[in-house]
Amino acid sequence: MRQVRLYETFTAEDVWALIRALGARTLVFDVEPLVAVWATDTATLDFGVVETLRRVGELSGGGVETVLFATNSDRRPTALPSMAGARVGYRASASKPLRVKGYRDLPRPGVVIGDQIATDGALAWRLGFDFVFYRPERDRIPFRPRLLHLVGGGLRPLLFRLP
């Protein structure tokens, strides 16, 4: 298994720059907060999924084969749009990082994009994918994700070396 790399970023635009630079064939997006902010309605989630696919389409140059949205919450979009040249999927109640069977056949190289080392980062590590660690402003993060972030801090040196 190759060395899994962690890329830490604090802005959404930096996330997109990293995705472009990494040239992955598979992108796994954690839903909250990059696709749709916590505790928002289904319309916001629907818009976020469409917008994310639009951005992937702009930067992929045809290299992205699979885009997967994964969340440990039970929220789901109204419909899942398609994307020319790529397979699109959505997993609610994903139990990241415990359940990985449905991720094993994804094209490599891959990148997981998320805000939690304990869930998204550990999933990336288990899959052998790189991890783009998105860290939004702390004052906008709800209590539970802040707590999970503390757990992830302890896992970070065990799972990742900075590039």
WOTAJO-V572290 format. One record per backbone hydrogen bond with DSSP energy under -1.0 kcal/mol. NH is the residue of the N-H (numbers start at 1). CO is the residue of the C=O. Records with the same first field share a line. If there is no record, write none. Layout:
NH = CO + CO
This chain:
7 = 131
9 = 133
15 = 11
16 = 12
17 = 13
18 = 14
19 = 15
20 = 16
21 = 17
22 = 18
23 = 19
25 = 109
26 = 109
27 = 66
28 = 111
29 = 68
30 = 113
31 = 70
35 = 31
36 = 31
45 = 41
46 = 42
47 = 43
48 = 44
49 = 45
50 = 46
51 = 47
52 = 48
53 = 49
54 = 50
55 = 51
56 = 52
57 = 53
58 = 54
59 = 55
60 = 56
63 = 60
65 = 25
66 = 25
67 = 87
68 = 27
69 = 89
70 = 29
71 = 91
86 = 83
87 = 65
89 = 67
91 = 69
93 = 73
94 = 71
98 = 95
99 = 95
103 = 100
106 = 103
111 = 26
112 = 130
113 = 28
114 = 132
121 = 116
122 = 117
123 = 119
124 = 120
125 = 121
126 = 122
127 = 123
128 = 124
129 = 124
130 = 110
131 = 5
132 = 112
133 = 7
134 = 114
135 = 9
140 = 137
141 = 138
146 = 142
147 = 143
148 = 144
149 = 145
150 = 146
151 = 147
152 = 148
153 = 149
155 = 151
156 = 152
158 = 155
159 = 155
160 = 156
